[in-house]
């Protein structure tokens, strides 16, 4: 589950609200063990996602760096190349 959470800091363009929300949702899912909570737990689950998203926004807004922002398209291409190498079939496979 959490392997889907991506680094959101120091990218150009900056992380969107949807990306922050998605990462927060994945984090709460991992902590709770629920992919989809029951109706009895839905309110607590949603409140936790909101709280984590607010903390993530505050963190991203307060971080500073001297390095140049990374380009999302370049990083995506690198990740796809790493994945292709990792999952490439060998001569026997």
Secondary structure in CASP SS format (residue, H / E / C, confidence):
PFRMAT SS
TARGET T0000
AUTHOR 0000-0000-0000
METHOD secondary structure of the structure
MODEL  1
X C 1.00
X H 1.00
X H 1.00
X H 1.00
X C 1.00
X C 1.00
X C 1.00
X C 1.00
X C 1.00
X C 1.00
X E 1.00
X E 1.00
X C 1.00
X C 1.00
X C 1.00
X C 1.00
X H 1.00
X H 1.00
X H 1.00
X H 1.00
X H 1.00
X H 1.00
X H 1.00
X H 1.00
X H 1.00
X H 1.00
X H 1.00
X H 1.00
X H 1.00
X H 1.00
X H 1.00
X H 1.00
X C 1.00
X C 1.00
X C 1.00
X C 1.00
X C 1.00
X C 1.00
X H 1.00
X H 1.00
X H 1.00
X H 1.00
X H 1.00
X H 1.00
X H 1.00
X H 1.00
X H 1.00
X H 1.00
X H 1.00
X H 1.00
X H 1.00
X H 1.00
X H 1.00
X H 1.00
X H 1.00
X H 1.00
X H 1.00
X H 1.00
X H 1.00
X H 1.00
X H 1.00
X H 1.00
X C 1.00
X C 1.00
X C 1.00
X C 1.00
X C 1.00
X C 1.00
X C 1.00
X E 1.00
X E 1.00
X H 1.00
X H 1.00
X H 1.00
X H 1.00
X H 1.00
X H 1.00
X H 1.00
X H 1.00
X H 1.00
X H 1.00
X H 1.00
X H 1.00
X H 1.00
X H 1.00
X H 1.00
X C 1.00
X C 1.00
X C 1.00
X C 1.00
X C 1.00
X C 1.00
X C 1.00
END
